[in-house]
Amino acid sequence: MNRVMDTDRELLRNADPAAFGMLFERHAKAVYNYCFRRTADWAAAEDLTSIVFLETWRKRNEVRIHGDSLLPWLYGVATNILRNRSRALKRYRAALARLPLERQADFADDAAARIDDERQMRKVLDAFHVLPQRDKDVLALCVWSGLSYEEAALALDLPVGTVRSRLSRARRRLRDDNDGDGFSSQRRALAR
């Protein structure tokens, strides 16, 4: 039997997933367009199309095909899934509306602060990258993470005196490396 000529009914009754894949290839675009026209959201239409075919696979033994095309049944499944989605969105919006206003925070200031922090950290890291790796490790543990010399020595498996000398050398190098390129405040912050 030539699969290209199989009817939707024959493909649906076939237990082979490849046969179901052919049904998907035949009808996914139509179902996707239907879902998009109902939601005006490409991503939602993709998700809904996936759900339609998942439900069709799950209930493939219960499907009643009229004629030779599965498409009307797929549209029916899509319509029900769209209704469920609409009800879920209404419940979600109603739940949000019941929340006190102070709980609906504006995150714009937080997002702007995070962007500024990232920009500042990139500048600090530019200054930090002039150091050898061994000095970076000590500086990061003692200055940024707040470990004592003894704790940093334990973390790096080094003598305490080596940690002290590397930290001193790193701070000195950052202070001496002030070449007027706009990173001097970051270098001073690292060297403190």
C-alpha positions as CSV (number, residue, x, y, z in Angstrom):
1,M,0.0,0.0,0.0
2,N,1.4,3.4,-1.0
3,R,1.4,5.7,2.1
4,V,1.0,8.8,0.0
5,M,-2.4,7.5,-1.2
6,D,-3.6,6.4,2.3
7,T,-6.7,8.2,3.5
8,D,-6.7,9.9,6.9
9,R,-8.8,7.1,8.2
10,E,-6.2,4.5,7.2
11,L,-3.4,6.5,8.6
12,L,-5.1,7.1,11.9
13,R,-6.0,3.4,12.4
14,N,-2.4,2.4,11.7
15,A,-0.4,1.9,15.0
16,D,2.8,3.1,13.3
17,P,3.9,6.6,14.6
18,A,5.2,7.3,11.1
19,A,1.7,7.1,9.8
20,F,0.5,9.6,12.4
21,G,3.5,11.8,11.3
22,M,2.0,11.8,7.8
23,L,-1.3,13.0,9.3
24,F,0.6,15.8,11.1
25,E,2.3,16.8,7.9
26,R,-1.0,16.9,6.0
27,H,-2.9,19.0,8.5
28,A,-0.6,20.8,10.9
29,K,-0.4,23.9,8.8
30,A,-4.2,24.2,8.6
31,V,-4.6,23.7,12.3
32,Y,-1.7,26.1,13.1
33,N,-3.3,28.8,10.9
34,Y,-6.7,28.2,12.5
35,C,-5.1,28.6,16.0
36,F,-3.2,31.7,14.9
37,R,-6.3,33.4,13.5
38,R,-8.1,32.7,16.8
39,T,-5.3,34.0,19.1
40,A,-3.2,36.4,17.0
41,D,-0.2,34.9,18.7
42,W,2.4,32.8,16.8
43,A,3.8,31.1,19.9
44,A,0.4,30.3,21.3
45,A,-0.7,28.9,17.9
46,E,2.4,26.6,17.9
47,D,1.6,25.4,21.4
48,L,-2.0,24.9,20.6
49,T,-1.2,22.9,17.4
50,S,1.0,20.6,19.5
51,I,-1.8,20.1,22.0
52,V,-4.3,19.3,19.2
53,F,-2.1,16.6,17.7
54,L,-1.2,15.3,21.2
55,E,-4.9,14.9,22.0
56,T,-5.5,13.3,18.6
57,W,-2.8,10.7,19.2
58,R,-4.1,10.1,22.7
59,K,-7.7,9.5,21.5
60,R,-6.9,8.0,18.1
61,N,-9.0,4.9,18.8
62,E,-12.0,7.1,19.7
63,V,-11.9,9.4,16.7
64,R,-14.9,9.4,14.4
65,I,-14.0,10.4,10.9
66,H,-16.8,11.5,8.5
67,G,-15.6,11.0,5.0
68,D,-11.9,10.6,4.4
69,S,-10.5,13.7,6.1
70,L,-9.5,14.1,9.7
71,L,-9.4,17.9,9.4
72,P,-12.9,18.6,10.6
73,W,-12.3,16.6,13.7
74,L,-8.9,18.4,14.3
75,Y,-10.7,21.7,14.0
76,G,-13.2,20.5,16.6
77,V,-10.4,19.6,19.0
78,A,-8.7,22.9,18.3
79,T,-11.9,24.8,19.0
80,N,-12.3,23.0,22.4
81,I,-8.6,23.6,23.3
82,L,-9.0,27.3,22.4
83,R,-12.1,27.5,24.6
84,N,-10.2,25.9,27.5
85,R,-7.3,28.4,26.9
86,S,-9.8,31.3,26.9
87,R,-11.4,30.1,30.2
88,A,-7.9,29.6,31.8
89,L,-6.8,33.1,30.7
90,K,-10.0,34.6,32.2
91,R,-9.4,32.8,35.5
92,Y,-5.8,34.0,35.5
93,R,-6.8,37.6,34.9
94,A,-9.5,37.4,37.5
95,A,-7.0,36.1,40.0
96,L,-4.6,38.9,39.2
97,A,-7.4,41.5,39.6
98,R,-8.1,40.2,43.1
99,L,-4.5,40.8,44.2
100,P,-3.8,44.0,46.2
101,L,-2.3,46.7,44.1
102,E,0.9,46.8,46.1
103,R,1.6,43.2,45.1
104,Q,1.5,44.2,41.4
105,A,5.0,45.8,41.4
106,D,6.6,47.8,38.6
107,F,9.8,46.0,37.8
108,A,11.1,48.7,35.4
109,D,13.3,50.3,38.1
110,D,14.6,46.9,39.2
111,A,15.4,46.0,35.6
112,A,17.2,49.3,35.0
113,A,19.2,48.8,38.2
114,R,20.2,45.3,37.1
115,I,21.4,46.6,33.7
116,D,23.4,49.3,35.4
117,D,24.9,46.7,37.8
118,E,25.8,44.5,34.9
119,R,27.5,47.4,33.0
120,Q,29.4,48.4,36.1
121,M,30.4,44.8,36.7
122,R,31.7,44.5,33.2
123,K,34.0,47.5,33.8
124,V,35.2,46.0,37.0
125,L,35.9,42.7,35.3
126,D,37.9,44.6,32.6
127,A,40.2,45.9,35.3
128,F,40.2,42.5,37.1
129,H,41.4,40.7,34.0
130,V,44.8,42.4,34.0
131,L,45.7,40.2,37.0
132,P,47.2,36.7,36.8
133,Q,44.7,33.9,37.6
134,R,46.3,33.2,41.0
135,D,45.8,36.8,42.1
136,K,42.3,36.9,40.8
137,D,41.3,33.9,42.9
138,V,42.6,35.4,46.1
139,L,41.1,38.9,45.3
140,A,37.7,37.3,44.5
141,L,37.6,35.2,47.7
142,C,38.9,37.8,50.1
143,V,37.4,41.0,48.7
144,W,34.3,40.0,46.9
145,S,33.3,37.0,49.0
146,G,34.5,38.4,52.3
147,L,36.6,35.4,53.3
148,S,39.4,35.8,55.9
149,Y,43.0,35.1,54.9
150,E,42.7,31.8,56.7
151,E,39.4,30.8,55.0
152,A,40.8,31.8,51.6
153,A,44.0,29.8,52.3
154,L,41.9,26.8,53.1
155,A,39.7,27.2,50.0
156,L,42.8,27.5,47.7
157,D,45.0,25.0,49.6
158,L,47.7,27.6,50.1
159,P,49.6,28.9,53.1
160,V,48.1,32.0,54.8
161,G,51.2,34.1,54.0
162,T,50.8,33.3,50.3
163,V,47.2,34.5,50.4
164,R,48.3,37.7,52.1
165,S,51.1,38.4,49.6
166,R,49.0,37.6,46.5
167,L,46.2,39.9,47.8
168,S,48.7,42.7,48.5
169,R,50.3,42.3,45.0
170,A,46.9,42.3,43.3
171,R,45.8,45.5,45.1
172,R,49.1,47.2,44.3
173,R,48.9,46.2,40.6
174,L,45.4,47.5,40.3
175,R,46.4,50.8,42.0
176,D,49.5,51.1,39.8
177,D,47.6,50.2,36.6
178,N,45.5,53.4,36.7
179,D,46.2,54.6,33.1
180,G,43.3,57.1,32.8
181,D,41.1,54.9,30.7
182,G,38.0,55.5,32.8
183,F,38.4,52.4,34.9
184,S,40.3,54.1,37.8
185,S,37.2,54.1,40.1
186,Q,36.7,50.4,39.4
187,R,40.3,49.6,40.0
188,R,40.2,51.6,43.3
189,A,37.1,49.6,44.3
190,L,38.9,46.4,43.6
191,A,42.1,47.5,45.3
192,R,40.3,48.4,48.6
